[in-house]
Amino acid sequence: MNLRLRKADYDDIDLLFEWANDDTVRANAFHTEKISYENHVQWFEKVMADADVYLYILCEGEKPVGQIRLNVEGGEAVIDYSIACDQRGKGYGSEMLQMMQAQLNTAKSMHVTKIVGQVKYENRASARAFEKNGFLKKELPDYAQYEKEIE
């Protein structure tokens, strides 16, 4: 695999809209309804302007295959990620989590001491990706929360 993470930019708005409205992504999201393009544009502009939100695109060579977003508050980064529908089942989720952890370990400017992923119980692929990367699982009433301290 020739994987790299790059910062998302305004050219990614339509790609991220397409990925966000994928049926499997919506089913695994906490808000399952489809997203209107107008709402997506408002969300995207807010994300791009927020210094505490980090949005990256995972690329295999030059081809975008997934996205990962960190919302940082008080030293804790909540992860949201997804893989393009035609790229699932190739281990990209696990690889992307590993790459993000490595970046956090070296990018002290992000001031992240803990990363957290919240996963619906029926989303076994995402749960496996967090478990493979050594996250500790906490079972909560509606979802599993995966946590890992950053060195």
N, C-alpha and C positions, 0 to 999 in steps of 0.2 A: 504494500500500500504506500502511495505517495501522498500522505495526508498533511494538510496544513490548516490552521485557523487564520482567518483574516477578519479584520473589523468589517462589520456591515456598513454599507454606504447607501446613499439615496437610490442608486441603481438597483438595489435589492428589494425595493418596496413591492413590486408586483410578484416577484418570486416568493417572498415571505407571505404575501396575501394568499397565493395559491396553496402553499404548504399549510398555512393556518386553517384553511377551509377544507382540507383533506378529511374525508369521513372518519378515518381512524384517529387522526389528530383530534378532531372534535369529540369523538367518543371517549378519548382518554383525558380530555381537558375537564377542568372543574366547571367550566361554563360551556355547555355542549352545543349551544345554538350557533348557527353559521354567523360569520362576521360580515357586515356590509363593507363595501370598499371605502365609503366615507368614514366609517368608524376606524377602519384599519389605517387610513391616512392620518387621522388625528392621533391615533395611538403611536404610529411610527414616528411622527414628528416630535411627539412628547419624549419618546424613548431616545431618539437621536440627540435631543437637547439636554437630557438628564445626565449629569456627571456621575450619578450613582447607579446607572444602568449600563451594562457592557453587553453588546450584541455582536456575535461572531458568526461567520459562515464557515462551515467545514467544507473543504474542497479536496477532491481526489484529483490530483493534477490541477487542472483549471476548472473542472466540473463541480459546481456546488452540489453537495449531497445531504447537507443538514444544517441546522442552526442551533446555537446555544445562547441563552441570555442569562445574565446574572443581575439580580436586583439586590443591591447592597444597602444594608441599613444596620448601623451599630456594630459593624464588624462581621455581620452574618450575611452571606450571599445565598439567596434562594435561586436555584437553578430551574430553568425551563428549557427543554430541548426537544427537537423532533428531527426525524430523518425523512427525506423525500420518499414517497410511497414506492418508487421503483428501485430504491436502494436499501430497503429494509432487509434484515436477516443476514447482513454481511459483517456485523460487528462494529459498525460505525458509531453507535451510541456509546459503547464501552470505550472505544478509542477516543472519542470526543471528550468524554468525562476525564479520561486519563490526561489528555493534552491540556484541558482546562486547569486541572489540579497542578500540573507542572508549571503552567503559566502563573498561577496564583502563588506558588512557592517562590518564584523568582521576582514577581511584580509586587514588591512591598508597598508601592504607591497606592494599590487598591485597598489597603488596610483591611483585608479579609482574614479573619481568624477561624471561621467555621463556614462550611458549605452545607447546604440543606437541599434535599430534593423531596418533593411530595408526590406520591404515586398512588393512583387508585389501585385497589387490590387486584382488579381484573387485568391490569397492565403488566403482565408477566415479563415482557421483553425489557421494559424500562427497569423493573425491579432487579432483573438479572444483571443489567449493566451497572447499577449502583452496587449490588452485592459483589460483583467481580472486581470492582475498584475499592473494596474494603470499607464501604460505608456501613455504619451501624444502623440497624433497623429498629425503629420504634413503631409499635402497632397502635394506631389511634382509631377512634370509632369509624371514621369514614375513609381513611387512607393510611398508607404506611409512610412514615417520614424517615428518610435516610440522612444521616449526619456524619460529617467527617471534619476533624480539626485540621487546620492548615499550619504547617510548621513555620 
